[in-house]
Amino acid sequence: MKISLIITTYNWPEALKAVLESVLRQSCLPDEVIIADDGSGKQTEQLIKAYQSTFPVPLHHSWQQDKGFRLSRSRNQAIDKANHDYIVMIDGDMVLEKNFIADHKYHAQPARFITGKRVKMNAKLSGLVQQQQALPHPLSKGIARGRELTIRCRALANMLSHKTPQSTVGIHGCNLAFWRQDVININGFNEEFEGWGPEDKEFAQRMINAGILRKVSKFSAVAYHLDHQESCRAQLHKNDVIFQQSINAKLTWCRAGISEC
């Protein structure tokens, strides 16, 4: 099984650098990395070009013009460019434990998508990680929330990773994995979402409606979230209406999706 790792980003090259460094430390490398860029400037472009010259697997830059928060479209473009059947998707502020890709590969199974968790770091530890002065670990000073999520244990993961197969509670697209064809079948992420909102849950709901059930990755696929200011939630009500429509109408397809790429 070959894996495409998609990393979303927008104008935060310092964080992206820390994430790419954590990819390089993986015990099992992905087979390609695609940066899903929602319109970053030259600094991000230059950073990616610098890494492309020495990166051990193909490193692609999927860029779209900056027209506001269009995360769903950015993700769809990257999925459309992916060359492999299985996709692991993270945000550009998620620093990966060295077995992150290996764990996702282990948990992959037909007719399932995988949702993982995130360990939140405070501002001080996040700064040290970005400056390459620290690597986060279970005993790090500066874990702001979710220290229990730093525990990696395959036996516990095997016992507890099959709960809530039809629930969207607690789903975050910052740590997500799925089969590319399953996503094509539901037309990808819904591009009607603009601005912050539950686009990850809406995506998952359509997967569940289509018979692709959720598998929660616990005690596995550990990732550390860099501290930053939260996104503006001005569009939340409008976006939540889109999510509720997918629930109420049991939708498996969105009108504006990956088919437009």
C-alpha positions in Angstrom: 0.0 0.0 0.0 1.4 3.4 -1.0 0.5 6.6 0.9 0.2 10.2 -0.2 0.6 12.6 2.7 -1.3 15.9 2.2 -0.3 18.8 4.4 -2.5 21.9 4.4 -0.8 25.3 4.9 -1.4 29.1 4.7 1.3 31.7 5.2 3.1 30.0 8.2 6.4 28.7 6.8 8.0 28.4 10.2 5.3 25.8 11.2 5.5 24.1 7.9 9.2 23.7 8.3 8.8 22.0 11.6 6.1 19.7 10.1 8.4 18.7 7.2 11.2 18.0 9.6 8.9 15.7 11.5 8.1 13.9 8.2 11.8 13.4 7.6 12.0 11.6 11.0 9.3 9.1 10.2 10.2 5.4 10.7 8.1 4.7 7.6 8.1 7.5 5.0 5.0 8.3 2.9 5.5 7.7 -0.8 4.9 11.3 -1.6 4.1 14.6 0.1 1.7 17.2 -1.3 1.5 20.7 0.2 -2.1 21.9 -0.1 -1.5 25.6 -0.1 -4.4 28.0 0.3 -2.6 31.0 -1.3 0.6 31.5 0.7 3.3 34.0 -0.4 6.8 33.7 -1.6 8.3 32.6 1.8 6.3 29.3 1.7 7.2 28.8 -2.0 10.9 29.2 -1.3 10.8 26.9 1.7 9.2 24.1 -0.3 11.6 24.6 -3.2 14.5 24.3 -0.7 13.2 21.0 0.6 12.3 19.6 -2.8 16.0 19.4 -3.8 16.8 16.9 -1.1 13.5 15.4 0.1 13.7 11.6 0.0 10.2 11.2 -1.6 8.5 13.4 -4.2 7.4 16.7 -2.6 4.7 18.6 -4.6 3.4 22.1 -4.1 -0.4 22.4 -4.9 -1.1 26.2 -4.7 -4.3 28.2 -5.3 -4.8 32.0 -5.4 -5.5 33.6 -2.1 -9.2 34.5 -2.2 -10.0 34.0 1.5 -10.3 30.8 3.5 -10.9 28.1 1.0 -9.6 25.0 2.7 -12.0 22.6 1.1 -11.0 23.6 -2.4 -7.3 23.5 -1.5 -7.7 19.9 -0.1 -9.6 18.8 -3.2 -6.9 20.0 -5.5 -4.3 18.1 -3.6 -6.4 14.9 -3.5 -6.9 15.3 -7.3 -3.1 15.4 -7.7 -2.4 12.5 -5.4 -0.7 9.5 -7.1 -1.5 6.8 -4.6 -4.6 5.0 -3.3 -4.4 5.9 0.4 -4.2 9.4 1.7 -3.2 10.7 5.1 -4.1 14.4 5.6 -2.7 16.7 8.3 -2.7 20.4 8.9 0.5 22.4 8.5 0.7 23.0 12.3 0.9 19.3 13.2 4.3 18.0 14.3 4.3 14.2 13.9 5.6 11.5 16.3 8.1 9.3 14.4 5.6 6.4 13.9 2.7 8.5 12.7 2.7 7.3 9.1 3.4 3.7 10.2 0.5 3.8 12.6 -1.9 5.1 9.9 -0.7 2.4 7.5 -1.3 -0.2 10.2 -4.9 0.9 10.9 -6.0 1.3 7.2 -8.7 -1.1 6.2 -11.4 -1.2 3.4 -14.6 0.8 3.8 -13.1 2.8 6.7 -11.8 6.3 7.2 -9.5 7.0 10.2 -9.7 10.0 12.5 -6.9 10.8 14.9 -6.3 13.2 17.7 -4.0 16.1 18.5 -1.9 17.0 21.5 -1.9 20.7 22.1 1.4 22.5 22.9 1.6 25.9 24.6 3.2 28.9 23.0 6.6 28.5 24.6 7.0 24.8 23.6 5.6 25.6 20.1 8.2 28.3 19.7 11.0 25.9 20.7 9.8 23.2 18.3 9.6 25.7 15.4 13.1 26.8 16.1 14.3 23.2 16.1 15.4 23.6 19.8 13.0 20.9 21.0 11.2 17.8 19.9 7.8 17.2 21.6 7.4 14.0 23.6 5.1 12.6 26.3 7.0 14.3 29.2 7.6 17.6 27.5 7.0 20.7 29.6 4.4 22.8 27.7 1.8 20.2 26.9 -1.3 22.4 27.2 -4.0 19.8 26.6 -4.2 16.1 25.8 -1.1 14.6 27.5 -2.9 11.3 27.6 -3.0 11.4 23.8 0.8 11.2 23.7 0.7 7.6 24.8 1.4 5.2 21.9 0.5 1.6 22.6 -0.6 -0.8 19.9 -2.4 -3.2 22.2 -4.5 -0.4 23.6 -5.0 0.9 20.1 -6.3 -2.5 18.9 -8.8 -2.6 21.7 -10.1 0.9 21.5 -9.9 2.0 17.9 -13.3 0.7 16.7 -15.7 2.9 18.6 -18.3 5.4 17.3 -18.3 4.2 13.6 -21.2 6.4 12.7 -20.4 9.4 14.8 -18.9 12.7 13.7 -18.2 13.9 17.2 -14.7 15.0 17.8 -13.6 14.8 14.1 -10.8 17.1 13.0 -9.3 17.2 9.5 -5.9 17.9 11.0 -5.4 14.1 11.5 -7.4 12.1 9.0 -6.8 9.2 6.6 -9.0 7.7 3.8 -8.9 5.8 0.6 -8.8 8.2 -2.4 -11.5 6.4 -4.3 -13.9 6.6 -1.4 -13.4 10.4 -1.4 -13.9 10.6 -5.2 -17.2 8.7 -4.8 -18.6 11.4 -2.5 -17.1 14.3 -4.5 -14.5 15.2 -1.9 -14.7 18.1 0.5 -17.6 20.5 0.1 -16.4 23.8 -1.5 -19.5 25.6 -0.4 -17.7 26.0 2.9 -15.7 29.3 3.0 -14.4 30.5 6.3 -14.1 28.4 9.4 -16.7 25.8 10.0 -17.5 22.1 10.3 -16.3 21.1 6.8 -14.5 18.1 8.3 -17.6 16.8 10.0 -19.7 17.4 6.9 -17.2 15.4 4.9 -17.2 12.6 7.4 -21.0 12.6 7.5 -21.3 12.1 3.7 -18.7 9.3 4.0 -20.8 7.6 6.7 -24.0 8.1 4.7 -22.2 6.3 1.8 -21.3 3.4 4.0 -17.7 4.3 4.7 -17.5 4.0 8.5 -15.3 5.8 10.9 -12.4 4.2 12.8 -11.0 6.3 15.7 -7.2 6.0 16.1 -6.5 6.0 19.9 -3.1 5.5 21.4 -1.7 5.7 17.9 -0.8 8.2 15.2 0.3 10.8 17.7 0.7 14.4 16.5 1.5 17.6 18.4 -0.4 20.8 17.5 1.5 24.1 17.4 -0.1 26.9 19.3 -1.7 29.8 17.3 -4.6 32.2 17.3 -7.9 30.6 16.4 -9.5 31.4 13.0 -12.3 33.8 12.7 -15.7 32.1 13.2 -17.8 34.7 11.4 -19.1 32.2 8.9 -19.9 29.5 11.4 -23.7 29.8 11.3 -23.8 29.7 7.5 -21.5 26.7 7.4 -23.3 24.8 10.1 -26.5 25.0 8.0 -24.6 23.1 5.2 -23.5 20.5 7.7 -27.1 20.0 9.0 -28.4 19.6 5.4 -26.0 16.6 5.0 -27.3 15.0 8.2 -31.0 15.6 7.5 -31.0 14.7 3.8 -28.5 11.8 4.3 -26.4 13.3 1.5 -23.5 11.3 -0.1 -22.6 13.9 -2.7 -21.9 17.6 -2.7 -22.5 19.9 -5.6 -19.2 21.8 -5.4 -16.4 19.3 -4.9 -13.5 17.5 -6.3 -15.2 16.9 -9.7 -14.6 20.6 -10.5 -10.8 20.3 -10.1 
